[in-house]
Amino acid sequence: MSRRLLIFAVLALVAVALGIYLLHLKRTTAREAQLAAEQQASPTPTGAGPPEAVTLYVASDSDGTLRKTQVNVQLPAERSERDRAVLRTLMSQYLKPDSLHPIGAGAEIRQVYLIGEDTAIVDTNTAFAEAHPSGVLAEELTVASLVVTLNANDSKVARVKILVNGQERDTLAGHADLRRFYEAGNIGQVVKDMQ
């Protein structure tokens, strides 16, 4: 009888030790994820010159609007790189822990390609679409925010197409149509009507 009690006590001790170890791993993983998100949320200067004022249209899920704000960012000289830096600055707003419009962790603007004077192709990474919260309003706010912010900082851009990992995709996360070009003027008018 005492042998069974001893075996039970050893097994209970092992179970408690494993539980403590798992709790430690969970906290360590959460801390590392938070540090990674904070690093991604703070954009690094991309240009060599002095900081310039950049206009962002930041989405707010609570009232379904885009809020105009300005931040100072160092921007590169080349036009498509400037556009990418502007959109990365916008994305950093959404990756903050207290964001009014959170998007999936790891979402990033990979590249902005300019076709002619008035068309921009925005290439996002897989996390942008795969981890984006699903819902008509959330998805449309994200798209509108990207298009209007890009147009506000590069007025020549009138049409925007969004790709995911260099590929066309049907929707962002099930609702916002990514097969089409978005006209900045149409979205801009809706934003003005909201204000």
Secondary structure, DSSP 8 states (H G I E B T S, - for coil): -HHHHHHHHHHHHHHHHHHHHHHHHHHHHHHHHHHHHHHHHS-----SS--EEEEEEEEETTTTEEEEEEEEE---SSHHHHHHHHHHHHHHHHTSTT-SS---TT--EEEEEEETTTEEEEEE-HHHHHTS--SHHHHHHHHHHHHHHHHHH-TT--EEEEEETTB--SBSSSSSB-SS-EEHHHHHHHHHHH-
